[in-house]
Amino acid sequence: MTSARFSPDGQRTLTASGDGTARLWDLEGTSLITFTGHTGEVTSAVFSSDGQRVLTASGDGTARLWDLEGTSLVTFTGHTEAVTSAAFSPDGQRVLTASEDGTARLWNLTGLSLITFTGHTDQVAGAVFSPDGQRVLTAAEDGTARLWDLEGTPLVTFSGHTREVESAAFSPDGQRVLTSSRDRTARLWDLAGRPLAIFRGHTDQLAIAAFSADGERILTASDDGTARLWDLEGRLLVTFSGHTDFVRSAAFSPDGQRVLTASRDMTARQYLVNAEDVLAVAACRVGRGLTDEEIARFSIGTPRFVFEQRHCPPVFSWQK
């Protein structure tokens, strides 16, 4: 799988796959809808902000807009190489794509190309809107990220990574930028392009880095087979292990309590972020309360849940 995302209400998940499809799932890992039509790998799949539409990007050089029944509504055609990402504007009225042809493009919902962002000297790995929809951020294999206005004018170049930049994201307040790179680091920047923090610890290249909804935590995914949770100072908080191949995507649930990953091992996995939730799941799985020694392994105090009145939080994996 190439990407996995929660729906805006956190009740469904959306995955993209190298088999040319995207899929909609419930939280128990049941496939609900398959989006078929692309003739190449689906590189990304995202929900609209209202959760009623899906946008996919593909190695076939197109992006597609779909309804939740799996009906293709619009095809965005114009890139000359694989489309690496596609994103909705915050108001849902425009689409932004990135491509291996070295450009990003802005489109309306009828599939008309409005603006082409040119200036990177290598493949563009991703492109996103700012939270207010007034700026665009791109990540490229030329080792930089760039900030643009909506007319396609470059405003700031974020330089410092020593290899290809695989993703770039705005903080929820739009005041910071987060990048990930094949140099095995993620970096936090201000909007002037000044570095604020470096996230080191992965043992292989990074595929993506994302902010939590409150902007207080960072999530990274790596070809070392893990995802990692960090604070804003670059301190490692949690390592999410279990995949048997590259982790290509990692995303927070809307409430920030869960993490969803997608891997080249052809599975997506859901993890709990809070240690107390992990304890609750562990107790449910073993069918008894945990011993003090078992609780101590999580390095937290006595959990607040009561085993006799337990509710097992859902933790599932999705497999193609």
N, C-alpha and C positions, 0 to 999 in steps of 0.2 A: 504494500500500500504506500501511496505517495503523500497523502495528507489525511487528516481527520479533524473534524470540528464539531463542537456542540451547537445545537440550535439556540437561538436567542433566549428561549425559555428554559433551556437546559434539559429538555425532556426527550430529545432525539439527537442522533449523531449522523454526520455525513462524512463518507470516506471517498477518496479517489484512488484509482488503481492503475497499475501498468497494463491491466487486461483491457483497457479502453472504456471502462465503465466508472460511474460513481454510484454509490448506494446510500440509501436512507435506512437507518436502523432505530429500533427502540433501545432503551437503556438495558434491556436484558440480552442484547445481542441478536435479536431477531431482525432479519432483513425485511424491510417493508416495500421499498421501491428500488428498481434498478434503472439508472439513466443510461440508455444506450443510443449510440449514434455517431460518436467520435470514431475515427479510423486509426487513431494512435493512442499512446499512453495518455491517461488523464492525469495531468500534473498537479492540479489543485481543484478543490470544490468548496464553495462557500455559500452560506445562506444570506439572503437579504436581511436587512435589519428588522423587518416585520416577520421573518421566518416563512414567508409565503412563496418565495422563489429561490431558485438555485442557480449559481453561476459556475461554469466549469471552464478550465483551460486545458489545452491538449497539444501533444506533440504533432498532431495533424495540421497545426498552424492556425487553428481557430479557437475561439471561445464560444460557449453556447449558454443561452438563458433558457431555463426550464420552469414549468410549474411543478407542484409537489406530486402530481400524478405521473411524472416522468415524460411529459410531452415537451418536445423542443419547441420553443417559441421564436427565438431569434438566433441566428448564427452571425458572429462577428468575424468577418473575413477581410484580410488586408496585410497581415504580417507575412513575411516571406520565409520564416523559419518557425520552429516550434514555439508555442505560447507557453511560457513558464508559470504565469500566474494571472489571475483575473480577480478584480475586486469591485464591489459596489461603492458608489459615493455614499456618504452618510444619509443623504435624503433619498437614496435609491433610484435617482433619476439618470445617473450616468454610470459608465463602466470604465475601468482602467485595466489595461492589459500590459504585460511585459513579455519580451520575446528574445529568443536567441539571435534574432536579426539585429540586435544592438539598440532597439528602440522600445519605448513604451508608447501606448496610444490611449487617447481619451475618446469615448464613444457616447452617443445617445442610445436610448433603449430600442431604437429601430435598427441599430447596426450601422449607423452612419459614423464614420471616423471624423472627429472634430479637430484634434490636435495630435501631432506626433512629437514626442520628446526625443531629440537627437543630441548626442554629445558624448555618450559613453563610447569607449573604444573596443568593447568586447560585449559578449552576451549580457543581456539584462535579466537577472535571475528573479526579480520581484519588483512590484510597484504597488504603493498604497496611497490612499488619501489621508490628509490630516483630519483630525476629529471635526474641524469646522468645514471641511470640504474645499478649502481655499488653496491648499498646496498639495504637492505630490512629492513622494519620496521614492527613489529608486535604488536598487542594489545591483551591482554589476560585477562581472568577472574580470574587470579591469582593476579590481582591488579598491574601488571607491563606492560610496553612496552619494547621491545627489538630491538636493532639495530644489524644487521648481515651483514657479507660479503656474497658474492654469493656462497661460498663453504659451507655455513651453520654454520660458526663459529660465536658465539655471541660476540659482541664488547662492547656494553654498555647496561646496564639495567636502565630504568627510573622508579625509585621508589619514592613514595610520596602520591599517591592516597590511600584512605582508603577503597575503594571498587573496584569492577571489572572495568577494563579499557575496554571501548566499541569501541574506535577507536583511531587510531594514523595516523598522516599525516606529511609529510615534508613541509616546506616552499618552495615557488617556487625556491629560490636560493639554497635549500638543506642544509642550515646552521642552521635551527631550527626545532624543533619537537613540534607538538601540539597533546595533548591527551584529551580524554573526558572520563568521568567515571560515574558510578552509585552513586558516592559520591556527585553528583550534581554540580561538578566543571569541568572546562577544565583547562589545564595547558600548559604553554609554556616553553620549555626547550632549552638549547644549546645542542650541539652534545656530550658534555661530561657528560650529564645527570644532569646538574645543572638547577634548576627551575629559570625562569625569571619572570613569571607573573602567577597569578591565576585568573580565571574568575568565579566570584560568583554572584548569583542572581536568578538562576532557582530554582524552588520549588520542583522539582522532578528530577529523574535521567536523565543524558544526554545520547543520542544515538549516536551523532556524533559531531565533530568539524572540521571545514575546513578553510583554508586560501583563501582569495581573490587572483586573478591572480597576482596582484601587491605586495602581501604579506603584505599589510598595514592594513587589516581588518580581523576579525575573525567572523565566523558564527557558531552558535551552534543550536542544535535541542534537545528537551527535552520531556519527558513524562508529563510535566506540560501543554502540548498543545500549546507551543509557540516555535518559533525560535527567536534567538537574534543576533544582530550585535554589535560588540565590536571593540574598538581600541586595539592596542598592549599592552597598559598599563593596560588593564582589565576594562576599563570604558565602560559602556553600552551606546550604541548610539541609537538603535532602537529595539523595540519588535514587532515581526510579529505575530499577533493574528488572530483567525478565525476558526482554526480547533477545532473539538469537541472531539478529542481523542488524544492519544499519537502522537507526531511528531517524526517519526523514521528516517527522512533524511532531509538534507538541503544542497543546492548547489548554488553557484554563476553561473550566466551566464558568458560566456567567456569575455564579456566586463565589467563585474562587476556591471552592472546597474540593474540587476534583481536577484531575489532569487527564487528558486524553492524548495518547500517542499513536503514531502509525509507523510501521516498520517494513523494511524489505523482506522480513520473514513472513509477509502476507497476513499479518494480524494487526489489529488496533487493540489497545489496552486502556482500561480506565483505572486510575490510581486515586487513592484518598490522600489528601494533603495533610490533614491534621492527625497528630499522633493518637489522640483519643478515639478518633474514628477507626484508625487502624486497629487499636486495641479491641474495639467493639466487634470488628469483623473477625479478629483472631479468636475471641471468646466464642462467637457464634460457630465458627468452623470446628473448633475442638469440642464444642458442646458442654462447656463448663466455664466457670470463672477462671481467670488467669492467676498464677502464683505470683508472689512478690518478685521472684527471680525473673519470671517471664516479663512482668511489667517493667522491671528495671532495664531490660534490654532496649526499651524505647526512650530511656533517659527522661521520663516525665514523672510527675507525682501521681497519686492515686486517681484513676479515671473517674469521671462523674457519672458514667452510665451504671445501671444496675442490671447485672446479668439476668436475673430472674424476670425482668421486665424488658428484655432486650428486643431491639429491632436490628436486623442485620442490614447494614448499608449495602447497596448494590456495588459489586466489583466484578466486571465481566471482561472478557476479551472477544473480539470479533475476528472471525477468520473467513477468508475468501472461500 
